[in-house]
Every structure is written in C-alpha cells, then in structure tokens.
Amino acid sequence: MSAPTSGPIIRPYGDTTGDGMVQLSFTLPVPHDKRAEGAALQLAAKMGLDPAMLVHAKQLGDGYTFFVVYGSVRHLVDVSAVQVVERDFPLLSAKEVNAAVRRRLRRKLSVVGACIGTDAHTVGIDAILNVKGIAGEKGLEYYRELRVTNLGAQVGVPDLVAAARTEKADAVLVSQVVTQRDAHLHNTREMAAAFREAFPARRRPLLVVGGPRFDELMAQELGVDRIFGRGTTPREVASYLVHALITRREVVAA
Ligand code: B12
C-alpha cells in the first residue's frame, strides 16, 4: 500500500490509490430476487457509484433485503474545508482534576447524569459516570472531588431539573442514543429550554449531552454547552468540566 495522501484534496482508496472505491449498505423493502438486486444497483448508480457491483444481498424477514454494494465515486474531499470540534482544553489526569476542584472550588463539584425521554440505553452514560469506566479509564465516580448522581434511564425532564436543583448540580450530563425521528434532538432541545426556564442564567448548570450519533457542531443550535460523540472517555469529560467550570471562568473574571 502506498503512503496515504495528506490532502488537501483526497479521494477514497479501494484497490488502487485514488480509485474512488467505496462500499455501502442499505435495506430495500422488497423480497430478495433478481429485480431486487437490480433495484439496489439502480439506487447505487443514482448515488453516484459508477460502476457499482453488488457484493452481498440477503433477505431480512418477509419483504426486506439487505444489500452491500461496492463501486467508484468521482467525488473529491477538500480536507482543508472539513469542520470539526477540536478539543480546546488540556487533558488532565484524575489527580489534576481533583486538585483543581479542591483548590479553586473548595467543595465537591456536583454532577447529575441521566438518559432522558424514552431512551433506555444506559451503557454510554454509565461508561462515563460509573467507577468501572471505559477504555481503561475510570469513570467520574472515581474522582474524589466529584459528587456523581446517576439517575439512570428514561428520566423525565422535570425530574432531571428537580434533581439538578436538589443536588446543586454544577453540571448536568445527558445521554441520548436513540435517534429515531430525531428523538435525540427534540429531547435535547426540550431539556435545554427547561433548564433555561428553571434557572437564572448565572445559576444554570453546565449542560452536556453525549451519544454516538450527535453532530458535535450542533451544541449552540441545541442550546447546550458541549456535545460529546462516539468513543468519548471519562477523562475527556472530567477535563472539560474543569475547563468550563473553573479555568475558563477564572480567565473571564480576571
Ligand atoms: C445494548 C443496546 C441495547 C440494550 C440497552 C441496554 C442498556 N442498559 O443500555 C437494549 C437491549 C435494552 C436495547 C434496546 C433498544 N434498542 Co438498542 N442498542 C444497543 C447497542 C447494541 C449497543 C449500545 C451500547 O451499549 N453502546 C456502547 C456504549 C459504550 O456506547 P455509546 O452509547 O455510544 O456511548 C459512548 C459515547 O456515545 C459517549 N456517550 C454516550 N452518552 C453520553 C453522555 C454524555 C454526557 C457524554 C459526555 C458522553 C456520552 O460516551 C460513551 C463512551 O464512549 C446498539 C447498537 C450499537 N452497536 O451501538 C443498539 C441501538 C442503539 N439500539 C437501537 C434500537 C432501535 C433499540 C430499540 C428501539 C429496539 C426495539 N425495537 O426494542 C430498543 C429501545 C429501548 C429504549 N427504550 O431505549 C438502535 C437505535 C437506532 C436509532 N437510529 O436510534 C441501535 C443503534 C441498533 C440498530 N442498529 O438498530 N438496545
């Protein structure tokens, strides 16, 4: 394999450099037969795969077929035009997080977490909050100077607001995994609006949402302070809390 292209203009790589080969999968609401395979190739052609090859087709229950197609696209990617949310705070160790909270806040930093709406996917928020953590990192409960209240799954927004008040939350951490009908976006907007209504601006807890299918660029639009996506680790979240609740406020106050 030759060295990867460094950009700024790149094309997908399949068999040979710059051949534009991509693979994609989808399901069509038709039983598996020759006509269904033709329909899959027609869709692929309309999406710009030329030529497109069918590499896999399997019927899923009654009247649905899953396809994998492989083909070449002509589209180019301008790497210099890619927009992402870069980490704009230093990554701290647990010791540094605890020291910053102890020295500058002089009390424990209160974190309230939950999965809101009908979402019952707690593995993500538990990975961030519970001691067991994820990817070899301990969760926020491990940090001595953080007081963590994990409300679990399917928490209603009014209950979350009430818990944030009772726990004098500095930060509220919400997880949304289900994205059907944009539930994650609706729930996040509802949650952000409820906190704005319930708290004066200077008293409102920091609002953080996370989940695998969020666009991290949407924080402002959704009314939250930060969005964390796939593969987030507890250390990143703890470091962000110190940055947003302690370091950045000191800089603003100075
Ligand atoms: C496990 C699982 C379940 C378990 C959940 C058990 C539990 N206690 O959580 C059970 C079996 C209950 C379940 C049920 C359902 N599930 Co399910 N489930 C999954 C599965 C296989 C894994 C999710 C997971 O645990 N990931 C591991 C964690 C660690 O990753 P994560 O959530 O992304 O979290 C990380 C980051 O996103 C981030 N993060 C997440 N939250 C937060 C929050 C904050 C504050 C921060 C900072 C970071 C952060 O940090 C985490 C660590 O890195 C996924 C498919 C998949 N492979 O992802 C489907 C999936 C999420 N489920 C799905 C569906 C459809 C359902 C059901 C509707 C199925 C049904 N018809 O009944 C129900 C819904 C139940 C409900 N009311 O919510 C769909 C969602 C599709 C969509 N577009 O919304 C998926 C994608 C499967 C699929 N491909 O169809 N599910």
Residues whose N, C-alpha, C, O or C-beta is under 5 A from the ligand:
A	BS01	B12	T118 D119 A120 H121 T122 V123 G124 I125 A127 I128 L173 V174 S175 Q176 V177 V178 T179 Q180 V208 V209 G210 G211 P212 F228 G229 R230 G231 T232 T233 V237
